[in-house]
Amino acid sequence: MTIPIDRNPNPNVDALAVEAGKVSNVHSDHMFIAEYAQGEWRKARVQAFRPIPLSPLALGLHYAQIVFEGMKAYRQVSGEVAVFRMERHHDRFNKSLVRMCMPTVSYELYSEAIRELLKTDKDWVPPGPEAAFYLRPFMIATEERMGLHESREFMFMVVGGPFKPIYTRPLKVKVEVEFSRAASGGVGAAKCAGNYAGAMYPTRLAHEQGFDQVIWTDSVNHTRVEESGTMNLGFVINGKVVTPALTDTILDGVTRISILQIAADLGYDVEERVITVQEILEGVRDGSVSEAFGMGTAASVAPIGMIAFGDEQIELSDTNQTVASQIKRQLNGIRYGELADPREWMYRIE
Ligand SMILES: *Cc1c(COP(=O)(O)O)cnc(C)c1O
């Protein structure tokens, strides 16, 4: 597959500033775009980042037939650029697309799109220890049509830019027992746009009440913990690394599964099972739950310092996150090429 590259005549990159880690949260100079019509992907190309022409009646705008991914490319200590777990992200992208009645993309198209974009914008990839190039592959239904209908036309795009998580103090989270992120039989396991719009209002209320995030619970009884914000949840319980088992209301996080693997490699017992709100509250009180953390591509591992349930606010005992930070060091070592990569998680660009 050859993807033509139409270079941006007015590149914005300041390679020295990127190298110094001074650029974050801005898009790079180029984007990948391909169009789907009459049952096939066509016109795949890399071009200058710019607005896309879209009918006001594009189906995606009205009915949220939109799916995305979030992944990162890391500047290795050798200077090479490598993407973390390309295949697993591609696989999840296709699963989300099937759920939303959208056409899948081949691994070849997905990986070459990302390779060509990163080769073109390689000066935008910042070095570690925390910074990386955030990649946002996404697809949107573009067919112009009045009324609810499965689209027959789509755009697949990849955009991205340098991103450095800002270090924050350990998160204060609130167990959400009124609103739900996802219901059984719904689309919580798909990375589809509508899930995130629905989460905004409860998240805003949590912010107004002084919390950083909510802990989502099951939508029927609100007794089982599921995720935190847009991250999977992990706990250290009596020295074991424990996370909710996947269901159709939990997103199958790439960071989550990678952390479970690393924890097992480091010799920890790992459990994927039902975790109740009550178990966590009691465990934090009596100290058996020593750590709680979010897991996701953006923040990698985000420590949780306090959990609120109703009027009660309880603090985690191990604020140093002994276990979680050990796992994070290992994960980052693989991502930045400082440690061996026995499972070939890193996809080398050049
Ligand atoms: C993307 C996402 C995650 C984290 O997945 P990663 O693959 O680790 O980035 C967790 N929960 C939700 C709801 C998400 O959208």
The ligand as an SDF file (V2000), in Angstrom:
LIG
                    3D

 15 15  0  0  0  0  0  0  0  0999 V2000
  -10.2770    4.5050   26.2960 C   0  0  0  0  0  0  0  0  0  0  0  0
  -10.9390    4.1350   27.5660 C   0  0  0  0  0  0  0  0  0  0  0  0
  -10.2910    3.4430   28.6050 C   0  0  0  0  0  0  0  0  0  0  0  0
   -8.8210    3.1540   28.5970 C   0  0  0  0  0  0  0  0  0  0  0  0
   -8.4090    2.3780   27.5310 O   0  0  0  0  0  0  0  0  0  0  0  0
   -6.8900    2.4030   27.0650 P   0  0  0  0  0  0  0  0  0  0  0  0
   -6.8710    1.4910   25.9110 O   0  0  0  0  0  0  0  0  0  0  0  0
   -6.0780    1.8900   28.1920 O   0  0  0  0  0  0  0  0  0  0  0  0
   -6.5510    3.8050   26.7490 O   0  0  0  0  0  0  0  0  0  0  0  0
  -11.0390    3.0490   29.7010 C   0  0  0  0  0  0  0  0  0  0  0  0
  -12.3300    3.3540   29.8050 N   0  0  0  0  0  0  0  0  0  0  0  0
  -12.9820    4.0350   28.8600 C   0  0  0  0  0  0  0  0  0  0  0  0
  -14.4240    4.3200   29.0370 C   0  0  0  0  0  0  0  0  0  0  0  0
  -12.3080    4.4500   27.7170 C   0  0  0  0  0  0  0  0  0  0  0  0
  -12.9510    5.1380   26.7760 O   0  0  0  0  0  0  0  0  0  0  0  0
  1  2  1  0
  2  3  1  0
  2 14  2  0
  3  4  1  0
  3 10  2  0
  4  5  1  0
  5  6  1  0
  6  7  2  0
  6  8  1  0
  6  9  1  0
 10 11  1  0
 11 12  2  0
 12 13  1  0
 12 14  1  0
 14 15  1  0
M  END
$$$$
